[in-house]
Amino acid sequence: MLKGLFPGSRIYSMCGLTEYERCTDLPPEDIDRKPESVGIAIPDTELWIVDDEGYLDFVGRVDDVIESRGEILGREVEAVVVLERGAAPTEKEIQRECQTGLENFMVPKYVEFVAELPGTDTGKLEKTGLS
């Protein structure tokens, strides 16, 4: 890491001027805390927020791929489940099962049971048809 190569130095990192308008300046003690805040170009397909301390936090992608903290544009993680014939788990049972293999922020806060998932004419999942 840069901090190890340049102890006691202030790290300046900046994307090309046509890609980003600001230069991020972090003192060495802050580089390890939020390394993703330094010198990154943000594509228009990614969603970021600036936290209370001025650091960037990745929220997700425009295509709804969940990447961070279990939230997409302020929504919590949700699960829509189509049950197999004869299966009858509760919302709590599904959440408990998810907790065995997922980080807490990835466990769905809400579980909705549906008979089938809505699809488009081409067979893809129609996300707008889900609540």
Backbone as a printed PyTorch tensor [residue, N CA C, xyz], in Angstrom:
tensor([[[  0.8450,  -1.1810,   0.0000],
         [  0.0000,   0.0000,   0.0000],
         [  0.8880,   1.2420,   0.0000]],

        [[  0.3750,   2.3250,  -0.5350],
         [  1.1350,   3.5730,  -0.6310],
         [  1.6270,   4.0720,   0.7190]],

        [[  0.8240,   3.8850,   1.7480],
         [  1.2020,   4.3580,   3.0800],
         [  2.5180,   3.7240,   3.5280]],

        [[  2.7070,   2.4420,   3.2240],
         [  3.9410,   1.7590,   3.5810],
         [  5.1320,   2.2460,   2.7770]],

        [[  4.8950,   2.6240,   1.5290],
         [  5.9770,   3.1070,   0.6740],
         [  6.4050,   4.5260,   1.0140]],

        [[  5.4380,   5.3240,   1.4930],
         [  5.7070,   6.7360,   1.7820],
         [  5.2200,   7.0800,   3.1880]],

        [[  5.8700,   6.5380,   4.2390],
         [  5.3970,   6.7930,   5.6040],
         [  5.4280,   8.2770,   5.9410]],

        [[  4.3690,   8.7350,   6.6050],
         [  4.2920,  10.1290,   7.0260],
         [  3.9480,  11.0980,   5.9200]],

        [[  3.7390,  10.5990,   4.7190],
         [  3.4320,  11.4860,   3.5880],
         [  1.9330,  11.6350,   3.4180]],

        [[  1.5390,  12.7310,   2.8290],
         [  0.1570,  12.9500,   2.4490],
         [  0.0050,  12.3950,   1.0350]],

        [[ -1.0350,  11.6240,   0.8040],
         [ -1.2400,  10.9960,  -0.5030],
         [ -2.2450,  11.8210,  -1.3010]],

        [[ -1.8530,  12.2300,  -2.4920],
         [ -2.7500,  12.9320,  -3.4050],
         [ -3.0280,  12.0030,  -4.5690]],

        [[ -4.2660,  11.8320,  -4.8900],
         [ -4.6310,  10.9740,  -6.0080],
         [ -5.7830,  11.6280,  -6.7430]],

        [[ -5.7160,  11.6160,  -8.0540],
         [ -6.7540,  12.2920,  -8.8200],
         [ -6.9610,  11.5800, -10.1400]],

        [[ -8.1930,  11.4730, -10.5550],
         [ -8.5080,  10.9300, -11.8720],
         [ -8.2320,  12.0070, -12.9090]],

        [[ -8.2860,  11.6370, -14.1630],
         [ -8.0960,  12.6260, -15.2200],
         [ -9.0840,  13.7710, -15.0890]],

        [[ -8.6620,  14.9550, -15.4370],
         [ -9.5070,  16.1410, -15.2610],
         [-10.8210,  16.0420, -16.0120]],

        [[-10.8520,  15.2950, -17.1100],
         [-12.1080,  15.1600, -17.8420],
         [-13.0410,  14.1650, -17.1730]],

        [[-12.5150,  13.3430, -16.2540],
         [-13.3300,  12.3260, -15.5990],
         [-13.8780,  12.7710, -14.2460]],

        [[-13.1660,  13.6670, -13.5820],
         [-13.5290,  14.0120, -12.2170],
         [-13.0790,  15.4320, -11.9390]],

        [[-13.8550,  16.1700, -11.1880],
         [-13.5670,  17.5850, -11.0060],
         [-12.8010,  17.9180,  -9.7350]],

        [[-12.6790,  16.9720,  -8.8040],
         [-12.0350,  17.2860,  -7.5330],
         [-10.8330,  16.3960,  -7.2910]],

        [[ -9.9560,  16.8770,  -6.4700],
         [ -8.8090,  16.0930,  -6.0180],
         [ -9.0960,  15.6700,  -4.5800]],

        [[ -8.9050,  14.4000,  -4.2790],
         [ -9.1210,  13.9070,  -2.9280],
         [ -7.8120,  13.9580,  -2.1640]],

        [[ -7.8360,  14.5220,  -0.9810],
         [ -6.6420,  14.6600,  -0.1530],
         [ -6.9200,  13.9820,   1.1840]],

        [[ -6.2250,  12.8870,   1.4540],
         [ -6.3910,  12.2040,   2.7280],
         [ -5.0490,  12.1300,   3.4390]],

        [[ -5.0070,  12.4820,   4.7190],
         [ -3.7670,  12.3090,   5.4760],
         [ -3.4980,  10.8100,   5.6430]],

        [[ -2.2410,  10.4320,   5.8860],
         [ -1.8820,   9.0120,   5.9620],
         [ -2.7500,   8.1930,   6.9200]],

        [[ -3.1360,   8.7670,   8.0460],
         [ -3.9220,   8.0010,   9.0180],
         [ -5.3280,   7.6590,   8.5120]],

        [[ -5.8010,   8.3530,   7.4860],
         [ -7.1310,   8.0820,   6.9470],
         [ -7.1260,   7.1600,   5.7320]],

        [[ -5.9700,   6.9360,   5.1290],
         [ -5.9040,   6.1080,   3.9230],
         [ -6.4200,   4.6960,   4.2000]],

        [[ -6.0000,   4.0950,   5.3140],
         [ -6.4360,   2.7380,   5.6210],
         [ -7.9160,   2.6710,   5.9680]],

        [[ -8.4580,   3.7340,   6.5330],
         [ -9.8620,   3.7300,   6.9350],
         [-10.8070,   3.6740,   5.7510]],

        [[-10.5410,   4.4370,   4.7120],
         [-11.4340,   4.5010,   3.5540],
         [-10.6190,   4.5510,   2.2660]],

        [[ -9.8490,   3.5100,   1.9450],
         [ -8.9830,   3.5710,   0.7640],
         [ -9.7540,   3.7340,  -0.5430]],

        [[-11.0130,   3.2900,  -0.5710],
         [-11.7900,   3.4050,  -1.8090],
         [-12.2180,   4.8320,  -2.1160]],

        [[-11.9720,   5.7630,  -1.1990],
         [-12.3500,   7.1550,  -1.4250],
         [-11.2990,   7.9330,  -2.2010]],

        [[-10.1550,   7.3260,  -2.4530],
         [ -9.0570,   8.0580,  -3.0740],
         [ -8.9270,   7.7120,  -4.5480]],

        [[ -8.9770,   8.7200,  -5.3950],
         [ -8.6150,   8.5870,  -6.7950],
         [ -9.3770,   7.5760,  -7.6040]],

        [[-10.6740,   7.5360,  -7.4740],
         [-11.4260,   6.5840,  -8.2740],
         [-12.3120,   7.3160,  -9.2630]],

        [[-12.4210,   6.7510, -10.4400],
         [-13.3750,   7.2710, -11.4160],
         [-14.6950,   6.5530, -11.1630]],

        [[-15.7760,   7.2810, -11.1380],
         [-17.0680,   6.6760, -10.8380],
         [-17.8830,   6.5730, -12.1220]],

        [[-18.0940,   5.3460, -12.6240],
         [-18.9010,   5.1960, -13.8320],
         [-20.3490,   5.5960, -13.5680]],

        [[-21.0560,   5.9980, -14.6040],
         [-22.4400,   6.4200, -14.4020],
         [-23.3800,   5.2400, -14.1660]],

        [[-22.8660,   4.0210, -14.1490],
         [-23.6830,   2.8520, -13.8350],
         [-23.5890,   2.4710, -12.3590]],

        [[-22.7860,   3.2090, -11.5790],
         [-22.6370,   2.9200, -10.1610],
         [-23.2510,   4.0330,  -9.3170]],

        [[-23.7560,   3.6500,  -8.1580],
         [-24.3970,   4.6000,  -7.2530],
         [-23.5640,   4.7140,  -5.9810]],

        [[-23.1750,   5.9420,  -5.6490],
         [-22.3590,   6.2130,  -4.4660],
         [-23.0300,   7.2990,  -3.6430]],

        [[-22.7620,   7.3030,  -2.3510],
         [-23.1950,   8.4080,  -1.4990],
         [-21.9630,   8.9450,  -0.7800]],

        [[-22.0350,  10.1860,  -0.3660],
         [-20.9760,  10.7820,   0.4380],
         [-21.4640,  10.7360,   1.8800]],

        [[-20.6860,  10.0890,   2.7620],
         [-21.1240,   9.9610,   4.1470],
         [-20.9000,  11.2610,   4.9160]],

        [[-21.2430,  11.2430,   6.2000],
         [-21.1570,  12.4470,   7.0320],
         [-19.7410,  12.9930,   7.1600]],

        [[-18.7370,  12.1220,   6.9410],
         [-17.3450,  12.5540,   7.0390],
         [-16.7640,  12.9480,   5.6890]],

        [[-17.5800,  12.8750,   4.6380],
         [-17.1040,  13.2540,   3.3120],
         [-16.4900,  12.1210,   2.5120]],

        [[-16.5540,  10.8840,   3.0180],
         [-16.0230,   9.7360,   2.2960],
         [-17.0890,   9.1540,   1.3670]],

        [[-16.6330,   8.4860,   0.3180],
         [-17.5500,   7.8310,  -0.6030],
         [-17.9040,   6.4420,  -0.0970]],

        [[-19.1830,   6.0890,  -0.1460],
         [-19.6450,   4.7450,   0.1890],
         [-20.4090,   4.1910,  -1.0020]],

        [[-19.9910,   3.0110,  -1.4640],
         [-20.6420,   2.3710,  -2.5990],
         [-22.0040,   1.8530,  -2.1720]],

        [[-23.0450,   2.1800,  -2.9350],
         [-24.3960,   1.7530,  -2.6250],
         [-24.7910,   0.5680,  -3.4940]],

        [[-24.5400,   0.6560,  -4.7740],
         [-24.9320,  -0.4140,  -5.6860],
         [-24.7610,   0.0310,  -7.1190]],

        [[-25.3590,  -0.7250,  -8.0020],
         [-25.3010,  -0.3950,  -9.4190],
         [-26.6940,  -0.0720,  -9.9190]],

        [[-26.7570,   0.6500, -11.0140],
         [-28.0360,   1.0270, -11.6000],
         [-28.8560,  -0.2160, -11.9260]],

        [[-28.1740,  -1.3180, -12.2780],
         [-28.8960,  -2.5430, -12.6270],
         [-29.3120,  -3.3520, -11.3990]],

        [[-29.3090,  -2.7330, -10.2120],
         [-29.7940,  -3.3330,  -8.9660],
         [-28.9280,  -4.4480,  -8.4070]],

        [[-27.6720,  -4.5420,  -8.8060],
         [-26.7910,  -5.5210,  -8.1850],
         [-26.4120,  -4.9870,  -6.8130]],

        [[-26.7030,  -5.7250,  -5.7730],
         [-26.4110,  -5.2680,  -4.4170],
         [-24.9400,  -5.4990,  -4.1240]],

        [[-24.2520,  -4.4670,  -3.7050],
         [-22.8300,  -4.5770,  -3.4370],
         [-22.4460,  -4.1490,  -2.0300]],

        [[-23.2510,  -3.3420,  -1.3900],
         [-22.7670,  -2.7700,  -0.1410],
         [-23.8800,  -2.4890,   0.8510]],

        [[-23.6690,  -2.9460,   2.0580],
         [-24.5390,  -2.6110,   3.1840],
         [-25.9900,  -3.0240,   2.9950]],

        [[-26.2740,  -3.8550,   2.0170],
         [-27.6170,  -4.3900,   1.8730],
         [-28.6750,  -3.3930,   1.4800]],

        [[-28.2980,  -2.2650,   0.9470],
         [-29.2940,  -1.2780,   0.5510],
         [-29.1190,  -0.8930,  -0.9050]],

        [[-30.2340,  -0.6530,  -1.5500],
         [-30.2350,  -0.1270,  -2.9070],
         [-31.1050,   1.1200,  -2.8730]],

        [[-30.4820,   2.2600,  -3.0810],
         [-31.2350,   3.5160,  -3.0870],
         [-32.1740,   3.6350,  -1.8910]],

        [[-31.6720,   3.3190,  -0.7100],
         [-32.4660,   3.4780,   0.5010],
         [-33.4050,   2.3330,   0.8110]],

        [[-33.4510,   1.3200,  -0.0360],
         [-34.3110,   0.1670,   0.2330],
         [-33.5180,  -0.8910,   0.9740]],

        [[-34.2110,  -1.7170,   1.7340],
         [-33.5500,  -2.8120,   2.4320],
         [-33.5650,  -4.0530,   1.5550]],

        [[-32.7370,  -5.0240,   1.9090],
         [-32.6920,  -6.2740,   1.1590],
         [-34.0130,  -7.0030,   1.3420]],

        [[-34.5610,  -7.4730,   0.2350],
         [-35.8280,  -8.1900,   0.2360],
         [-35.6370,  -9.5050,  -0.4900]],

        [[-36.4730, -10.4870,  -0.1930],
         [-36.4380, -11.7520,  -0.9140],
         [-37.8400, -12.0510,  -1.4220]],

        [[-37.9270, -12.4570,  -2.6740],
         [-39.1840, -12.9250,  -3.2460],
         [-38.9700, -14.4050,  -3.5140]],

        [[-39.8240, -15.2400,  -2.9270],
         [-39.6110, -16.6840,  -2.9370],
         [-40.7790, -17.3950,  -3.5950]],

        [[-40.4490, -18.3110,  -4.5210],
         [-41.4350, -19.2360,  -5.0810],
         [-41.1670, -20.5740,  -4.4010]],

        [[-42.1420, -21.0570,  -3.6460],
         [-41.9550, -22.2960,  -2.8910],
         [-42.1450, -23.5240,  -3.7700]],

        [[-41.3760, -24.5550,  -3.4780],
         [-41.5910, -25.8430,  -4.1260],
         [-42.8560, -26.4590,  -3.5440]],

        [[-43.4830, -27.3270,  -4.3120],
         [-44.7190, -27.9750,  -3.8600],
         [-44.4710, -28.6760,  -2.5180]],

        [[-45.3350, -28.3870,  -1.5610],
         [-45.2400, -29.0170,  -0.2490],
         [-44.3740, -28.2670,   0.7540]],

        [[-43.6030, -27.3110,   0.3020],
         [-42.7580, -26.5360,   1.2200],
         [-43.5800, -25.4160,   1.8480]],

        [[-43.3340, -25.1520,   3.1210],
         [-44.0910, -24.0960,   3.7990],
         [-43.2540, -23.3890,   4.8650]],

        [[-42.0490, -22.9270,   4.5120],
         [-41.2510, -22.2170,   5.5220],
         [-41.8590, -20.8470,   5.8260]],

        [[-41.5580, -20.3480,   7.0050],
         [-42.0070, -19.0060,   7.3690],
         [-40.9340, -17.9940,   6.9780]],

        [[-41.3000, -16.7280,   7.0420],
         [-40.3400, -15.6570,   6.7760],
         [-39.1400, -15.7760,   7.7190]],

        [[-39.4010, -16.0190,   8.9980],
         [-38.3270, -16.1320,  10.0010],
         [-37.4090, -17.3140,   9.6990]],

        [[-37.9700, -18.4380,   9.2460],
         [-37.1440, -19.6050,   8.9270],
         [-36.2040, -19.3080,   7.7590]],

        [[-36.6960, -18.6050,   6.7640],
         [-35.8480, -18.2450,   5.6210],
         [-34.7520, -17.2840,   6.0680]],

        [[-35.0990, -16.3170,   6.8950],
         [-34.0970, -15.3760,   7.3990],
         [-33.0320, -16.0970,   8.2260]],

        [[-33.4510, -17.0390,   9.0780],
         [-32.4830, -17.8050,   9.8820],
         [-31.5550, -18.6200,   8.9870]],

        [[-32.0950, -19.2330,   7.9500],
         [-31.2750, -20.0130,   7.0260],
         [-30.2720, -19.1120,   6.3060]],

        [[-30.7100, -17.9240,   5.9020],
         [-29.8070, -16.9710,   5.2410],
         [-28.6760, -16.5520,   6.1740]],

        [[-28.9640, -16.4280,   7.4560],
         [-27.9490, -16.0100,   8.4290],
         [-26.8190, -17.0210,   8.5640]],

        [[-27.0640, -18.2770,   8.1860],
         [-26.0110, -19.2890,   8.3170],
         [-24.9120, -19.1150,   7.2760]],

        [[-25.2010, -18.4420,   6.1660],
         [-24.1860, -18.3040,   5.1270],
         [-23.9600, -16.9050,   4.6070]],

        [[-24.6870, -15.9340,   5.1360],
         [-24.5700, -14.5590,   4.6430],
         [-24.1710, -13.6090,   5.7660]],

        [[-23.5450, -12.5150,   5.3820],
         [-23.2840, -11.4370,   6.3360],
         [-24.6330, -10.8530,   6.7580]],

        [[-24.7020, -10.2890,   7.9620],
         [-25.9720,  -9.7520,   8.4740],
         [-26.6270,  -8.7550,   7.5330]],

        [[-25.8140,  -7.8820,   6.8980],
         [-26.4100,  -6.8640,   6.0360],
         [-27.0150,  -7.4570,   4.7670]],

        [[-26.6910,  -8.7190,   4.4550],
         [-27.2040,  -9.3550,   3.2490],
         [-28.4720, -10.1700,   3.5070]],

        [[-28.8010, -10.4000,   4.7540],
         [-29.9860, -11.1820,   5.0990],
         [-31.2250, -10.3450,   4.7940]],

        [[-32.1880, -10.9140,   4.0570],
         [-33.3730, -10.1180,   3.7010],
         [-34.1650,  -9.6900,   4.9320]],

        [[-34.5550,  -8.4300,   4.9320],
         [-35.3860,  -7.9000,   6.0150],
         [-36.8440,  -8.3150,   5.8230]],

        [[-37.2290,  -8.5040,   4.5680],
         [-38.5970,  -8.8700,   4.2250],
         [-38.5620, -10.0420,   3.2570]],

        [[-39.4890, -10.9690,   3.4280],
         [-39.6130, -12.1050,   2.5230],
         [-41.0460, -12.1230,   2.0180]],

        [[-41.1930, -12.1900,   0.7040],
         [-42.5230, -12.2500,   0.0850],
         [-42.6370, -13.5790,  -0.6450]],

        [[-43.7400, -14.2740,  -0.4370],
         [-43.9870, -15.5440,  -1.1140],
         [-44.9370, -15.3000,  -2.2830]],

        [[-44.5640, -15.7930,  -3.4590],
         [-45.3990, -15.6410,  -4.6530],
         [-45.5420, -16.9950,  -5.3360]],

        [[-46.6030, -17.1410,  -6.1430],
         [-46.8310, -18.3920,  -6.8680],
         [-45.8320, -18.5580,  -8.0060]],

        [[-45.4810, -17.4470,  -8.6500],
         [-44.4900, -17.4720,  -9.7320],
         [-43.8690, -16.0960,  -9.8810]],

        [[-42.6780, -16.0650, -10.4580],
         [-41.9940, -14.7930, -10.6860],
         [-42.4540, -14.2040, -12.0130]],

        [[-42.7080, -12.8930, -12.0540],
         [-43.1270, -12.2730, -13.3110],
         [-41.9880, -12.2670, -14.3220]],

        [[-42.3250, -12.5150, -15.5820],
         [-41.2910, -12.5540, -16.6150],
         [-41.6430, -11.6920, -17.8100]],

        [[-40.6090, -11.3600, -18.5840],
         [-40.8020, -10.6060, -19.8260],
         [-41.0850, -11.5920, -20.9560]],

        [[-41.3690, -11.0720, -22.1400],
         [-41.6150, -11.9260, -23.3030],
         [-40.3900, -12.7510, -23.6720]],

        [[-39.2110, -12.2600, -23.3050],
         [-37.9720, -12.9780, -23.6290],
         [-37.5490, -13.9320, -22.5180]],

        [[-38.3550, -14.0460, -21.4610],
         [-38.0570, -14.9870, -20.3910],
         [-37.2170, -14.4380, -19.2570]],

        [[-36.8960, -13.1610, -19.3070],
         [-36.1140, -12.5580, -18.2200],
         [-37.0420, -12.1610, -17.0760]],

        [[-36.4650, -12.0330, -15.8990],
         [-37.2330, -11.6070, -14.7310],
         [-37.6920, -10.1670, -14.9150]],

        [[-38.9670,  -9.9080, -14.6730],
         [-39.5280,  -8.5560, -14.7730],
         [-39.5250,  -7.9530, -13.3700]],

        [[-38.4590,  -7.2130, -13.0470],
         [-38.2920,  -6.6780, -11.6890],
         [-39.3900,  -5.6990, -11.3000]],

        [[-39.9130,  -4.9700, -12.2680],
         [-40.9450,  -3.9890, -11.9250],
         [-42.2360,  -4.6680, -11.4900]],

        [[-42.3910,  -5.9490, -11.7770],
         [-43.5780,  -6.6790, -11.3580],
         [-43.4930,  -7.1960,  -9.9370]],

        [[-42.3550,  -6.9820,  -9.2940],
         [-42.1830,  -7.4130,  -7.9080],
         [-42.4340,  -6.2460,  -6.9700]],

        [[-42.9870,  -6.5290,  -5.8060],
         [-43.2490,  -5.4280,  -4.8640],
         [-42.0610,  -5.1400,  -4.0060]]])
